[in-house]
Amino acid sequence: MKNKINRIASYLPFVCYLLLNFYCIGIYFPTMNEESSLAGILLWYVLPILGVFMLGFLFMFVFKRYKSISPLDRQIQFILYTIFNSLESILFSLVLLSLPNMTRMYILFLLLWVFVPVSQYLAMKSYQESKGEWKPNTKKVSFAFSFILVCSILSLFAILLFNLNKTQDKMLSLESLIPFDIPFLIASCLCLVLIEVMEEKDALYSKPDFSEEDGIKAGELEGEFADLGGWDADSQIETLLSSLGVPSEDYDVPMKGLDEKIKVKVLLAQALFGNPDYLLMDEPTNGLDPMAADWLEEYLSTYENTVLVVSHDRYFLNKVCTRMLDVDYGKITPFIGNYDFWYESSQLALKQSREDNAKKEERIKELKDFIARFAANAAKSRQATSRKKMLDRITLDDIKPSSRKYPFIDFRPEREIGNDCLEVHHLSVEGKFKDISFTLNHNEKVAFISDDTSIISALFDVIAGRNEKYEGRFKWGITVTKDYFPNDFSEFENVTCSLVDYLRPYSKEQLDSYIRGFLGRMLFSGDEALKPVNVLSGGEKVRLRLTRMMMKPSNFYIFDDPTNHLDLESVQSLNQALIKFRGGLAFQSHDREFIETIATRIIAITKDGTFLDWRGDYSSFLQKFSEMTKRRMK
């Protein structure tokens, strides 16, 4: 019996070894085709490899401890160790070759193929057969461990070295770039070394006493400049800027002299320039016109390196992302797939948990009823005891309340809009648009599109009555009551009163409880209703403005990019509210899904004077607009 136990126990290290392989498969393969960070490689690559080698030393212990096992078992275990080591090497090789950062991965790949055969050789040579017994060779075991440790440190050092040499990941601060023009600004983010080479080269060429040594040094700098891609930098910069819609006449303008929306595009081009290995983006579509946002989606959908993005743009998330990290319930849950897949999966999982709990609660009720009825019945006491044990084994799933909160947005016009809504005749604003005419009809929801969003903002300012510097004329219908949502927060400047007092002039009732009710719907609860308006964040100011618009109903709304500063839940609530709204709507947005689900008509006004009035869906509009642009370029 003891020999059987010893024999079974001698195979336990190999069971652990097999489990480690399954662990590695479970960790690595879901993350294939993704970049690995330094910490990730340390955790998921180096530690399991070291675990493999430590199991090799455990393998030595088996032969030392269990001397009575048969030679056949010893041979089987040697074969198992060899097979598992080979499988481990193949597994890691497949994973490393699948990752896009090939330079760093090849180094690890080569080091791996040094680790595996050497460890296999040392494991077998660590035993010397003496008088029928296997004894570990202490010196060789120590050498094996030292060798593995040194190779691991070298691999980590190589990874760290490659990370530190990626100077394209370094970015200058915005303040330090203010005096520079756009091409210099963008090139600076690619490689600080490139900038240093350019400056040193220019300094040499500008020397009045240019010597032979200076010529040799300049030649070396020219070669280094070419190796860093300096000669291609200008063309790459121009491609990025033109794709994002930055006018060529702005290329030589210092950053401080640019329009805010152009600055956003320049900084975005700066982040994209040089194809950095890791691209971190916080709301990248904010401030972009739909054409630029569409180009960015196409660009990032084929981007080979890692992109980590935070965005409320659902179409963007669906088009670009292949994995979602759901931050909710006080934890981060990964999902493989795009936004729609995450939403459907998370809702399905929540629904399933609730249904399971409902079934369990029903079962608990049945068991409790049975126990209450028959606990005192001697004939049924055994069954009652059995039911108690069953009851103790049932546990309800802990469904924590979500940290996501959806505001309640609902626009209800008090008066139905008439057939005549808005007529615009030969309207012009200097520097923005010239001689445009259109008519908005009963209950139309019109999306205004431009490659320069300030054009649409200028149009909205005119028809909303905020700007009187225009030529031409426009006329609102007599049944129209309009309200305007501008893209700035100028109305909140220097407003120090509380939220309740700010909304009081727009409220039908002056009671605090009535106003607080509206604020509560928009997620301003408790003492938040008493906060000064001027301390609100951008998203809170948007929600306050929407609260005001709901308290004073209109039948026609003008929205200038309302989803800026809003979280995803608020965007969804506003989206649904405008879909259900029974009135007229004119709006501008960078959110493609917002446009596709709301707009019944699209009007495009471009910088070069193109005017397109399209009655159809957004996708067909983009196709038509692209055809017009190509013909115009020819």
Summary of the structure (lengths in Angstrom):
residues: 634
radius of gyration: 34.1
end to end distance: 90.5
largest distance: 114.7
contacts: 1846
relative contact order: 0.06
helix: 59%
strand: 13%
